[in-house]
Amino acid sequence: MELTLLGTGAPAGLPRPDCPCAACATARGADARAATAVLVDGALLLDLTPGAAFAAARAGRSLAGVRQVLLSHPHNGPPVEVPAGLPQPGRMPDGRELALLTGHRVRALAMDAPGTGYAVTGPDGQRLLYLPPGCAPAGLAEGSAAAEPYHLVLLDVVGRPDALARLRAVGAAGPATDVVAVHLDHDLPPGAETRRRLAAAGARAVPDGTAVVVGAYEDGPVVPDVPVVPRRTLVLGGARSGKSVEAERRLEAFPDVLYVATGGTRNGDGEWAERVAAHRERRPGSWRTVETCDLVPLLREDGPPLLVDCLSLWLTDAMDAVGAWDDAEWADGGEKALRERVRTLTEAVRGTRRVVVAVSNEVGSGIVPATASGRRYRDELGRLNAAFAGECEQVLMVVAGQAVVLRG
């Protein structure tokens, strides 16, 4: 099957009319997107949007051969004019199957929000899944027909990353599945930042008018802009920079993440409890949490992705253990013991088979601490960050909520 993405934006398009936000102000050229509509082999149109005929012509396609027009979600606003010669658009009831004379088979899937998803099987057996904006599949179970691996998935990766996580959890999206983000809205900065965030989720975005061959991701030739998900990532940043949010965002499209909290509970500290609660509320319900500073065994065993938050508190625990705050103990073996702990940790990072995203504070650019112990902690954290970063495919610095790629 060959798809032509006539549009890849949210229902209101990007930029939104009369919206003054920064994302809309900079959505120009290839970053400007019409409402999502997909032409399948020139015979099936998924979502009819204003200007679809002109969009097809700009992409070198025609709607003259379209035999079926299916809508995936309620269309607000004035009715969309149906171009002459097109069949009347409509939505299929959940669970209904449709066979086209062209050899395409379409099955309607139930969603967890107003909308209908469509699973399309082409004459060649290639399988496509198209989901509406703001929706995730409802009732997917491992082993069900809907959970067989799709060759291509089109979905709202930005608005519903948990939808991709659900598909991955049941095997409907696997390593060979090409994930293309559609329904892109102004809640994500356009351009390079959009591509970076999507790549972290194992997805990609394409400009309006792009033709995508289903199965090309798996069979070749090489597909341009195929995302490479880094296996080890270090996210640095100052206080309240957004580093934890950035780290969590990188894994929210993956199921069964193990969140490793190194800060402990700090019984009796109300402010700390509020911080922990805020972090917990942000995380997907499917994630598990373990409170420990014993990272090496977790890195050495196989399992789901790890999110370690944070290395700064791991270092505090390690320095407590070796007596680093006492000058005599530090000189009498404490420094050597800490170096050994850091070496063991970085060796475990080098050898791990798991996906790892770790968070750490960057304190070297701040005020020089007034105490010797404070300066010692600052120096050791700088050394730890450098050693850990040396074992990572990607390193980010988050400043004022904006991620700057330092490596990868």
Order of alpha helices (4+ residues) and beta strands (2+ residues): beta-alpha-beta-beta-alpha-beta-beta-beta-beta-beta-beta-alpha-beta-alpha-beta-alpha-beta-alpha-beta-alpha-beta-alpha-beta-alpha-alpha-beta-alpha-beta-beta
